[in-house]
Amino acid sequence: VDSENRDNIELVNEKAKAGYKRGYSDPEYIRELPVFRLPFVSPERKYRTFQISGDSMIPIPDKSYVTGEFVENWEYLNNGDPCIVLMKDDGIVFKIIQKDFRKKQFVLHSLNKEYDSFEVPVEEIAEIWKFVHYISDKLPDPVTQEQELYHTVANMQQDIKEIKQRLEA
């Protein structure tokens, strides 16, 4: 918190990501992270910013800073929510989530279709931060018609899968 008892936003940059997996629940480690404030986020919620790397979430550029709101109850997440996920063994990823609580897992999807989706058991997840915004010094690449069509089909597939699951239940 700052001098007026307002929550700061901690920054987990590229260098700090390796230690975050071990120190996320250690108040001393968190206290050492750089902090800042943003005037347009709710003072009622807890936020943290992570520097992402790679191209799996294009159009969000590599090295962008992605801010997430801490999610205590994962049942409030919606399929299709972009989230920063801290996995106990594999570190931090920024992905689109799909809940499957019957199988006690999440399926994590990239925006970049060149990356495969993967399943993560709930017990392997330490934290989830729901995407709020990102900051970058690069403009995202324009979305092509092919990418737009791909995302439309992927969303339709997800909708059909959810309808099938409801009908089977």
C-alpha positions in Angstrom: 0.0 0.0 0.0 1.1 3.6 -0.5 1.3 6.3 2.2 -2.5 6.8 2.0 -3.2 3.1 2.5 -4.2 2.5 -1.2 -3.2 -0.7 -2.9 -0.3 -0.4 -5.3 0.1 -2.5 -8.4 3.2 -4.7 -8.2 5.2 -5.2 -11.4 6.5 -8.6 -12.2 8.9 -7.9 -15.0 10.9 -10.4 -17.1 13.7 -10.6 -14.5 11.3 -11.1 -11.6 9.2 -13.9 -13.3 11.6 -16.7 -12.4 11.4 -15.9 -8.7 7.7 -15.2 -8.7 6.9 -18.9 -9.0 8.5 -19.4 -5.6 7.8 -16.0 -4.0 4.2 -15.2 -5.0 2.9 -16.0 -1.5 5.9 -14.5 0.3 5.2 -11.0 1.6 8.9 -10.2 1.6 9.3 -11.1 -2.0 6.2 -9.1 -3.1 7.4 -6.1 -1.0 10.6 -6.1 -3.1 8.8 -5.8 -6.5 8.5 -2.4 -8.1 5.1 -0.7 -7.6 3.0 1.9 -9.3 -0.6 3.2 -9.4 -3.1 3.6 -12.2 -5.9 6.1 -11.7 -8.4 4.2 -13.9 -8.6 0.9 -12.0 -10.9 0.2 -9.1 -9.4 0.9 -5.7 -11.6 -1.9 -4.4 -9.7 -4.7 -6.2 -6.2 -6.1 -6.2 -4.1 -5.8 -9.4 -0.7 -7.0 -10.5 1.2 -6.4 -13.8 3.3 -9.1 -15.6 5.6 -8.6 -18.5 4.8 -11.3 -21.1 7.2 -12.8 -23.6 6.7 -14.5 -26.9 4.1 -14.4 -29.6 1.4 -16.8 -28.4 -1.0 -14.0 -27.6 -0.6 -11.9 -30.8 -1.9 -9.3 -31.4 -0.6 -8.4 -28.0 3.0 -7.7 -28.7 6.0 -9.5 -27.1 7.3 -7.7 -24.0 4.0 -6.0 -23.3 3.0 -5.4 -19.7 -0.3 -7.1 -18.9 -2.3 -6.1 -15.8 -4.7 -8.5 -14.2 -7.2 -8.4 -11.4 -6.8 -11.1 -8.8 -9.5 -13.8 -8.9 -10.1 -15.5 -5.6 -13.1 -17.6 -6.7 -12.4 -19.2 -10.1 -16.0 -20.1 -10.5 -16.7 -16.4 -11.4 -14.4 -16.7 -14.5 -16.1 -17.1 -17.8 -15.0 -19.3 -20.7 -13.1 -17.0 -23.1 -11.7 -14.7 -20.4 -8.1 -13.8 -21.0 -6.1 -14.5 -17.8 -2.6 -14.6 -16.4 -2.2 -18.0 -14.9 0.5 -19.0 -12.4 1.1 -22.7 -12.5 2.9 -24.2 -9.6 5.5 -26.0 -11.7 5.5 -24.3 -15.1 5.5 -20.6 -14.2 3.4 -17.8 -15.6 1.3 -17.9 -18.9 -1.1 -15.4 -20.4 -3.9 -17.4 -22.1 -7.6 -17.5 -22.9 -9.2 -19.9 -20.3 -11.8 -22.5 -20.7 -13.2 -24.0 -17.5 -13.9 -27.7 -17.2 -14.7 -28.2 -13.5 -16.2 -31.7 -14.1 -12.7 -32.8 -15.1 -11.2 -30.4 -12.5 -9.1 -28.6 -15.1 -8.7 -25.5 -17.3 -7.9 -25.6 -21.0 -5.6 -22.7 -21.9 -5.7 -21.3 -25.4 -3.4 -18.9 -27.3 -4.7 -16.2 -29.6 -2.0 -17.3 -32.1 -3.3 -20.3 -33.9 0.2 -21.7 -34.3 0.2 -22.7 -30.6 -1.7 -25.7 -29.3 -4.1 -25.5 -26.4 -3.3 -27.4 -23.3 -5.0 -28.7 -20.2 -4.0 -27.8 -16.7 -5.4 -29.6 -13.6 -6.9 -27.2 -11.1 -4.5 -28.4 -8.4 -1.5 -27.3 -10.6 -2.7 -23.7 -10.5 -1.5 -21.3 -7.8 -3.1 -18.0 -8.9 -5.3 -16.5 -11.7 -5.3 -12.8 -12.6 -8.1 -11.8 -15.0 -6.9 -9.5 -17.8 -7.7 -5.8 -17.4 -5.4 -4.1 -19.9 -2.0 -4.1 -21.4 0.7 -1.5 -22.0 3.1 -1.7 -24.9 5.5 0.5 -26.9 4.4 -1.3 -30.1 1.2 -1.2 -32.0 -0.5 -4.6 -32.5 -0.4 -6.0 -36.0 -3.7 -5.6 -37.8 -6.0 -8.5 -37.7 -6.4 -10.2 -41.1 -9.6 -11.6 -42.4 -8.2 -15.1 -42.1 -7.5 -14.5 -38.4 -10.9 -13.0 -37.8 -12.5 -16.0 -39.5 -10.4 -18.4 -37.4 -11.5 -16.7 -34.2 -15.2 -16.8 -35.3 -15.0 -20.5 -36.0 -13.1 -21.2 -32.7 -15.8 -19.3 -30.8 -18.5 -21.2 -32.5 -16.8 -24.5 -31.8 -16.6 -23.5 -28.1 -20.3 -22.6 -28.1 -21.3 -25.9 -29.6 -19.1 -27.8 -27.2 -20.8 -26.0 -24.2 -24.3 -26.7 -25.6 -23.4 -30.4 -26.0 -22.1 -30.5 -22.4 -25.3 -29.0 -21.2 -27.5 -31.4 -23.2 -25.5 -34.4 -21.8 -25.9 -33.1 -18.2 
